[in-house]
Amino acid sequence: MTNSDTKATLSFSDGSPSLELPIYKGTIGPDVIDIRKLYGSTGKFTYDPGFMSTAACNSSITYIDGDKGELLYRGYPIEQLAVNCDFLETCYLLLNGELPNQGQKEKFVKTVTNHTMVHEQMQFFFRGFRRDAHPMSVLVGTVGALSSFYHDSLDITDQHHREVSAIRLIAKLPTLVAMTYKYSIGQPFVYPRNDLSYSANFMRMMFSNPCEDYKVNDVLVRALDRILILHADHEQNASTSTVRLAGSSGANPFACIAAGIACLWGPAHGGANEAALQMLEDIQKEGGVERIGEFIAKVKDKNSGVKLMGFGHRVYKNYDPRAKLMRETCYEVLNELGLHDDPLFKLAMALEKIALEDDYFVSRKLYPNVDFYSGIVQRALGIPVALFTGIFAMARTVGWIAQWNEMISDPEQKIGRPRQLFVGSPKREVPPMAKRG
Ligand code: ACO
């Protein structure tokens, strides 16, 4: 970041002296006003619940232009990465800042592949869960538990330790997600196979069993790989900020990623694809396309509490570029599986069309986000609805760990400690029991 020639001057109507604040410029995107000296100089904090106007860090990983509907990983548009690269190339890019050449790619793939197994004792952690536990609850627990196995990579001040932890997390998440699924359906865990690609190996760990191997289908594997690329990072979203905040205290990377998974679970974040598919299924059950009008009326009625899941985004105030790519993948997958007439896909497209013409959505700049179509794709791949957010966690792990690593390496990094506007009772005396109301 560079200092701008322009400064911001903060003046007060109560006669307190005004304060000049520096403005910094990024390479693209909005400038920021540096308010770090504000409290020291004025005794006042800023108030910004939900971080609507606050940059909590500087970062050179991912950039979103919400008005243009643009998403860049290390400067490269998501549309180009989704078409020209696979997920592990994208991981390399996010972690290292540049795309790998052939030799670097081969080395990286080999390193990740060599870390796909989890410690054999991990299976006992799974056995402690009820079979009907939500996969995200199992993942929060088991990913956090990884920190008890890899003491040799927990020194966060050592760059090599950080790199090894990053590789371990990226390599082991598919194994843990697949184990979560196998445990829930009472099938034996399937060990990873290192001659398969990252996504093909995951599909095999999910869908093969000792009696029947999984036949790799390139279209379906590519679809999963695209889901992973599209979800790999998204700058300072809620779960990434959670990872950074957890990590700011010096917590180990496995614990930080477990915190990110916990945050991702919520329906306003990663849980939205599960909620979006559920919503489509509910409308379908009640009569399908014919009932869209009625459903939209409910969404527009603020008292109903109903939202159009998979629509709207804190940053995108234009079409989410990932949603376009996901819709394309949706076509490909349904075609491959002979499901051209899938009623949920038709319903989703009709719902999208009607919403995009409705003034409620237009005036609020609400467009489909990536989750609107990703649920239909995942369902077609055979992934159970409850595992959708787990797939998201598997994809986002690289983004979380890249952002965590960037934070740890940043000399300006401090423990995250937001302030508050206190509106509770001022100091008072504890009354004796007999005098309490
Ligand atoms: N359906 C109906 N109305 C909506 C929706 C929606 N999906 N999203 C926002 N609105 C309305 C709000 O009620 C509000 O209306 P108002 O101005 O009349 O009060 C207005 O649009 C602005 O919305 P906010 O909630 O202020 O927007 P915010 O940036 O805080 O929220 C969020 C973004 C949480 C994603 C929201 O759009 C939402 O809940 N969407 C549905 C859940 C979803 O799809 N989440 C996935 C996000 S993408 C991801 O995590 C990968």
Boltz pocket constraint, residues with backbone or C-beta under 6 A from the ligand:
constraints:
  - pocket:
      binder: B
      contacts: [[A, 267], [A, 268], [A, 269], [A, 270], [A, 272], [A, 299], [A, 306], [A, 307], [A, 308], [A, 309], [A, 310], [A, 311], [A, 312], [A, 313], [A, 314], [A, 315], [A, 364], [A, 366], [A, 369], [A, 370], [A, 371]]
      max_distance: 6.0
